[in-house]
Amino acid sequence: MSDKPNAHRSIMDIAAYKPGKSKSPTGQSLAKLSANESPLGASPKAVEAYGKYAYRLAEYPDGSAAELRAAIGEVHGLNPDRIGVGAGSDEILHLLAQAYVGAGDETVMSQYGFLVYPIVTKAAGGTCVQAPETNLKADVDALLAAVTEKTKIMFLANPNNPTGSYLTADEINRLHQGLRPDILLVLDAAYAEYVDAPDFEVGIDLVNRAQNVVMTRTFSKIGLANLRVGWFYGPEHILDAYNRLRGPFNVNGIAQAAASAAVKDIEFTAELKAHNAKMRDMLVRELQSNRYKTYPSQCNFVLTEFGDEPGFTAADAFNLLMEKGLIVREMHSYGLPNCLRISIGTEEQMQLVVQSLQEMSDHG
Ligand SMILES: *Cc1c(COP(=O)(O)O)cnc(C)c1O
């Protein structure tokens, strides 16, 4: 007999998710380019809706999130009955794993995929199998080869965090065609609002055609990270399972009100996208002209690779940027210790990144 309650072994097996750092060791305040937040803040309409809700703190929220689902449905042309909402897409990923994965089951993800997938899998008692990538891009054949008779879910961030790479609509279709119909394909489109590749498809077409696909989305990367609101679009049978499992009031009313205003503020989302594309292009161009290997990105961050030479490593660049007041994301936990992930910030911040890394390469 144990002298204390013990968490389930599969829970103690989880390596807790480490968010990017947001403070320097000296406590100096830093511009945070480590969490892919919006550099333009939130939609002013969302801020207004949030403020107006303050006098309703004593009330329970609408557990069905009807207004928010209607707003999402209207803007994206989707049936609100096939939309589910969660406290961040993190909660949705957790609940999907709870619903479809049990002890001894497996999920499949890509080698450099989002590190929440192994966490939600283990929390459900399963094992997450990683399929190898080629040149930091998910590989359809490797993903399919990783499937076994125990596979219940395949998680794919498209486009992917932290690499910024994506699979085309054709590649996603081929992946789906190669999957058994009893395996749930979760297309995590957290960065959908930032994609401009013409051969990308967010997943709506596939959800409409299949019974085993869901597309997950989030408000976090478009200005509302603090509110914790995510949503997904899927077949009715999956919404049915989800609605049985979720907490009856899982998304608070203030978040619902602000997210409803945010999704309808199409101009703000367009402004964010335009700012992001401009800064992302500039950053990639400048870093490449300084001979830094920078991966093409469809997201609101850029992954840059550094070498082994002392003075020019990823750790050196990280420290230099920190001295300049900027904090970026180290990639050790993703198995990419030579890389840094730099979120797109304001124009001023991006110029400071470029100048700092230019100084570093000039010393070489
Ligand atoms: C940020 C992110 C999410 C989670 O976002 P929430 O804040 O939980 O909505 C999900 N997937 C990927 C790939 C992300 O980068």
The ligand as a Tripos MOL2 file, in Angstrom:
@<TRIPOS>MOLECULE
LIG
   15    15     1     0     0
SMALL
NO_CHARGES

@<TRIPOS>ATOM
      1 C1         -0.6200   27.1160  -30.7640 C.3       1 LIG1
      2 C2         -1.0110   25.8050  -31.3200 C.ar      1 LIG1
      3 C3         -2.1630   25.1340  -30.8910 C.ar      1 LIG1
      4 C4         -2.8890   25.4260  -29.6250 C.3       1 LIG1
      5 O1         -3.5020   26.5460  -29.5010 O.3       1 LIG1
      6 P1         -4.4920   26.8770  -28.3110 P.3       1 LIG1
      7 O2         -3.9030   28.1030  -27.7380 O.co2     1 LIG1
      8 O3         -4.5770   25.7500  -27.3460 O.co2     1 LIG1
      9 O4         -5.7690   27.0800  -29.0380 O.co2     1 LIG1
     10 C5         -2.5280   23.9470  -31.5030 C.ar      1 LIG1
     11 N1         -1.7720   23.4350  -32.4850 N.ar      1 LIG1
     12 C6         -0.6590   24.0270  -32.9080 C.ar      1 LIG1
     13 C7          0.1150   23.3920  -33.9970 C.3       1 LIG1
     14 C8         -0.2360   25.2210  -32.3290 C.ar      1 LIG1
     15 O5          0.9130   25.7660  -32.7230 O.3       1 LIG1
@<TRIPOS>BOND
     1     1     2 1
     2     2     3 ar
     3     2    14 ar
     4     3     4 1
     5     3    10 ar
     6     4     5 1
     7     5     6 1
     8     6     7 2
     9     6     8 1
    10     6     9 1
    11    10    11 ar
    12    11    12 ar
    13    12    13 1
    14    12    14 ar
    15    14    15 1
@<TRIPOS>SUBSTRUCTURE
     1 LIG1         1 GROUP 0 **** ****
